[in-house]
């Protein structure tokens, strides 16, 4: 009996070919060397050794119980390398609670295990497998990439259909082979093969818990030290008092292979720069250990937060982060690897905007919707022409509306800002709307672009608009009721410059 099936043999052959091709490139060889070095780092290799020792204990127990002859060592090693190791290391990003354990068991008891057994046990001749393996690998990778961005949604849907149909065809062929060769099937071995991932998953639960406890203990202990170090301010009286601030927003702005977080704070008291640095440090130490880049922005009030008038901007970048994913550094003072930029005019800027920029909420809602009413009919006409493929009339209409949309764009920019954070976020949808419409006109009338390029870019913007328009229109009734604006009052109102 062969150790590897024809499918496994095909995978090994293609893996060798890919590795050889990759190693022919000098840059890739260098990257592979760096990866190998990372694998043998103490923090990486120690848990792996623990996993293998635990496996040895399990196999020794099977040996003592006389069960070794029923175990397929190849399947056990493959499960440990491709399931056991990721599960144990994955607990770094997931708390090993009851739900996580249930998730592990469910994932391994799913009906797909039986299907995978049938498909992998009854394989095709090697020459067919050598074709199937790269084709399906390419399609799976393409599906993953196309699922990451909204603009590739149609491509993702097409690939999913192809994979589904192909999967059923292969499944049908595999069942056909299984029926023809059922006499070759050893029922005990088959039952053990199907049960192996389930049994191993259950047996590895204690180890996963141990990994989770160790990691979370170290993390909690470290964060506790940070809290003790940065959480308090010493008053002139000699007493200690907690810093009083609010984390208004934590935004994930990951890019490429870099995990990036942006944290925005609003102070509830007036602090000196040294104290604000301590507040920032507390946030950095909450997020640095699991991200590559972290920004912390501090505002003195909700008004300053709304207009991004930061009294302190700070940034931390992992020194080991690849240069391809490193953002530009802010200009500021370096304190233990963290950059701080100070804004001495923050309070003056805030006072200026309180007088000249912030407006009454009722005024803002009416003005924003009056402009929206003025332009929405024209936008609907443009979208319908583009959707129906009437591009000639679409481009003509863009030319006709160019001046009107440009004027409304500038009017939107001068309406004003609300002091209500939630309402201001809603008003931002109007800005997103007019910006998208302006970009449609910009691309449509750009003579330097080819028609197909214009269509592609405009189509992407229209997709965004289909998400923005419902947000704008659905919020109208809610905010009108909140600000006590009647329908008659709105209809009689006019846009005020």
N, C-alpha and C positions, 0 to 999 in steps of 0.2 A: 504493500500500500504506500502510495506516495505521501511524503510529509506535507507537501503543499498542493492545493487544488490548482487547476489551470488558471482560475481567476487570480489567486494569490501569486502564482508564477508570473502572470502578466503584469501585476502590480509591481513585483520586484524588478522585472526587466525594465519597465518604464522608469521606475525610481532610479535605477542605476544609470540609465541613459540621461535623465534630467540632471543628476548629480554630476556626471562627467561634463555635460555641456556647461553647467554653472561654474564648475571649477576651472574651465578654460578662460573665464573672465577674471582678470586680476582684481578688480574691485569687489567682485562677489567672493573671491577666495579670501580677501581681507575681512569681509563681513562675516564669512563663515568662521574664520579664526576668532573673531570677537565673540561670536555666539558660543563657540566651544569654551572659550575662557569664562563666559558668563555661566554656562552650565555647571562648571566646576567651582563656582563660588561657594563658600561655606554655607551661606543661607539657602542656597539651592540644593546642594548635594546632600546636606545633612537630612532634610526631610525625605529625600529619595532613598537614602540608606535605610531610614526608619520604615518606609513603605516596603522595601524588599525584605527586611528582617521580619516584618509582620507577615509577609507572604510565606517566608520560610517556616514560621511558627504554624501557619495554617496547613501547609503541606506536610509538616512533621506530624501534626495531629491526624491528618488523613492517613498517614503511613501507620501510625499507632493503632488506628481503628480498622486498618485493612482495606481502606477505600482507594488507595493510590491507583490500583489497576483499572479503576473506573474513570480516572481523571485524564483528560486530554491536556497534557502540559502545554502544548502550543496554544490552545485556546485560553488557558489560564494566563499565560505570559502576555498574550495579545490584549486580554481584558485589562490586566494590571497596567500595561503601558499606555493604552489608549482610552481607558475609562477610569481605572483606579487612581492613577497618578493625577489626571485632571480633576477628579472629584476631591482629592485631598488638598491639592494646591488651590482649587477653586473656592475653598472655604475662607480664603483670605478676603474675598469680596462678598461672601454671603455668611450671615450668621447661622451657625449650625443648630438651629432650633427644630422643633417638632415638624413644622411645615417643610423645612428643607429635607429632612429625612424622608418624609412621605413622598416628596418630589423624586428623590433618588429611587425609592422602591417602585413608584408608578412608572417611571421612565424605563425601568428594567423588566417590568412585568407586562408591558404593552404587547398587544398582538403582533406588533412588528417584529418581535423576536422570532416568532415562528416563521414569518415570511423571510426574514434574513437567513434563517437556517436553511429553508428550502432553496432559496436563491443561491446561497454560497456552497451548499452541499452538492447540488446538482447543477454543475456549470457546463459551459460550452467548450468545444475544442479550443486549444491555445490560440490558433490563428484568429478565431472570432473574438476571443477575450482580449487579444492585443489591440483590437479595433474598439471594442466596447469600452474598455477602461479609460483611455484618453478622451474619448468623445463625451462620456458621462461626467468625467472629472471637469472638463472644460465647461459643460453646461451647468453643473452645480456651482462652479466658481462664478460664472456669468450671472446666474440667478442671485447669488449672494450680493454681488456688486450692484446689480440693477435694482435690488431691493433697498439700497442705501439712500437713493435719491428719488424724489417725487417725479422728476422729469423722465425717468426711465421706467415708469410704472407700466406702460404698455409693453415694453420689451420684457419686463419681468413676468407679466401675465402670459405672454407668448411662450417664454421659456418654461414656465410652470406647466402649461398645457403639453408642451413637447415632452417634458420629463414624466408627466403623469401617464401619457399615452405609451411612451417607451417603456416605462416601468411595468405597466400592465402587460405589455407584449412579452417582456422578459420573464415576468412572473408566470404568464401562461405557458411559455416555452419550458420554464423550469419545472412547473407542475407536470407537464407532459412527459419530461424526462424522468421525473420522480415516479410517475405511474408505470412507465415502461420498465423501470429498474427497481421496483419496490422490493424485489427479493434481495437486493444488495444492501438494503437498509437494516442495520442492526438497531433494534428498538431500544435496547438498554443504552447503547452509546448515544442514540438520538435524543433520548430523554435527558441524559446527563448533559449533552451539548446544549440543549435548550435551557436547562436549569442552571448551567454554570454562571451566566451573568447575574441571575437572581440571587443565587447562594452567595456569590462573592460580594455582591452589593450589600447584602445583609451582614456578612461577616466583617465588612470594612466600615460599618457604621461606628463601632467604638473608636477606630483609628481616626475617622473624620472628626468625631467629637474631640478627641485629644488634640488634633491639629487646631481646631477652632478655639479650644480653651487656651492653648499656649499662645496663639496669635492675639486673641482678644485680651488676654491677661497683659501681655506686653504692651499692647496698644492702649488699653485703659490706664495702665500704670504710667505710661509715658504722658498721656494726655492729662492725668491727674496732677503730675508734676508741673505741667505747663499751666494748668489752672491755678495752682498754688503760686506760681511765679508771676503770672500776668493779670490775674483776675481782679486784684485789689489795688486801690490807690490809698496812699498814706496821707492823711489830713494833717494840718498844722497842729491839731490837738494831740497828735500821736496815734489816734485811732485809725483803723483801716476800714475802707468802704468799697463796695463793689462798683465797678464801672457801670454806668447806666446808659445802655444803647440798644438799638433794635437792628437785627439782621433783616433788612427789607427784602433782599432778593439774592438767591444763589443760582447762578446761570451756568449751565454746561455749554462751553464753547469749544469743545474738543475739535482738533483739526489734524487730519492725517493720522499718524500713530502717536500723537501727543494728547494726553488727557489734560484738559484745561478747565479751570473753574474761575468764575468771576463773582466775587462777593461784595455786595453793596450794603453799607451800614448807615444808620441815621443816629446821631448822638442825641441823647435826651438832656445832657448837661454840657456846659462849656468846659473843655479840657485844654491843657497845654499840649504842645506837640509830643512831649515825652510820654504823656499818658495815652495819647492817640496811637503812638507807636506800639505801646503795650497792648492796646485793644487789637491792633492789626496783627501783632505777633500771636495773640491767642487764636485768631482765625487761621493764620498760616499753619499753626501747629495742629489744627483740627483737620486741615485739608492737604498739607504738603505730602504726607506719607502715602497718599493714594492718587496723587496727580503729578504731572510733569511741569505744569505752569499754573501759578495761582496769582490772581490780582485781587487786591482789597481796596475798595474805594470808600471813603468816609465823607459823609455830608453832615453839616451842622444842623439841618432841619429838613423837613419834608419838602419845603420849597426848593432848597438847594439840591436835594436829591432829584427832583423832577427836571430841573434844568442842567443836571450833571455838573453842578458847581461844587467840586470836591475840595475840601480843605486839605486832605492828604490822599495821594494816590501811591500805592505800593505794589511791588511785583517781586515774585520769587520764581526763578527758573532752575530746574534741576540741572546741575553742572554736567551731568552725563547725557543729557538729552541730545540726540542727533541734530546737527546744524540745519538739516532740511526742515525740521519741525520747530525750530527755535523762533519765537517772535522777536521783534525789535525791542531792545531794552528802553525803559523810560529814563529820562534824564533826571537823576536824583542822587541822593546821598546813600552810599552803600553801608549798611549796618549788618554785619555777620551774614553776608550773602543775600540780603533783602534790600531792594532799592526803595527809597522813600522820596517822593516829590511833594513839596509844601506849597500851599497857595495862601500867601499873606493877605491877598485882597478878597478872600472868600466872603467875609462879612459885608464888605462894601458892595460887592457884586450882588449878594443876596438882597440887600436893602434896595438897590437900584431896580431889580426885577420885581420886587414886591409892589413898587409904585408904578412901573412902566410896562410890565409884561403880564402879570397875573390879572385875570378878568373874572367877572361873575359867571358862575356856572350856567345859569339860564341864558345869558348872552352868548356864551361859547357854543352851547348846544344848538341854539337857533341859527346862529351864523354858519356853523359847520354844515348843518343840514340844508340851509338855503342854497349854499354853493353846490352841495351834492345834488339837490333837486335840479339845479340849473344845468348840470353837466351829465347826469345819469342817463337821460334820454339819448344824448349823442353817443355816449359810450355803448349803450345797448345796440344802437345801429351799427357801430363799428364791429362789435363782437359778433353780431349776427352775420354780417357780410363775410367776416373772416371764417366763421364756423362753416358757412355754406360754400366756401371756396371761391367766392366772388372777389378775387384779389384785386382786380383792376379797379372796381368801384371802391374797394376798401382803401386803396392807396390814394385815390382821388379825394375821398371823404377826409382822410387824414390831413391832406393838404388844406382842405377847406376849414377844418376845425383847429388847425395849428394855433392860430392867434387867440381864439377864445379859450382854449385849454391852457395856453401859456399865461393868460391874464388870471385865470382862476387859480392856477398853481401859485402865483405870487400872492394872491389874496389869502389863500390858505396859510401861507407863511406868516401873515401879519395879523391873524385873528387874535392870538393870545394864548395863554396857558392857564390851566386850572390848578388850584392848590390841593385839590382832591386827587390823591395818587391813583385810585381805581378809575376815576372818571378820566383822568389824563391818559391813562393807558387805553381807554376806549377811544378817546379823541385821536390817539395815534393811528388808529385804523383809517381815519379820514386822510391823514398824511400818507399812509401806505397806499391808499386808493389813488389819490391824485398823482403820487410819484409813479405808480405803475402805469397809469394812463399817459402821463407825460413821456415815459420811456417807450411806450408803444409808438407814439407819434415820432419820437426821436429816431427809433430804428427804422420805421416805415419810410421816413424822408431822408435817410442817410444814403446818399448816392454812392458812397465808397463801398457799400456792402452788396453782395450778390443777393438775388431775390430769395433763393433757398435759405441763405443764412438769416435774412430778415424774417422769413416765415418761422424758422426754428426759434429765434430769440423771442419773437412776438408770442408764439404759442406758449413758451415757458412763462411769460408775464401773465398771459390770460389765465393760465392755471392758478397762478397766485391770486389773481383777481376773483376767481370763483370761490376762493376761501375767504377773501377780505369782504366782499359784498354782503354775504349773509351776516357777518359779524356786525357790520355797520347798521344794516336794516333791522336785524333782530333786537338790537339794543335800544332802538328809538323809543318804544313804548315804555320800557323800564325807566329810562332816564327822564322822559317827559313826566312820568308819574312822580318820580323822586323829587323833581324840581317844581312840581305843581304847574306844569305848562299844559293848558287845555288845547284841544284841537283848534278851536276858534282863535285862540291867542296866537298859535303857531301860524295859522293860515293868514292872519292879518299882519303878522310881523314881516319886516323886510330886512335884507342884509344891510348891516351898518358898517361903514368903512372905519 
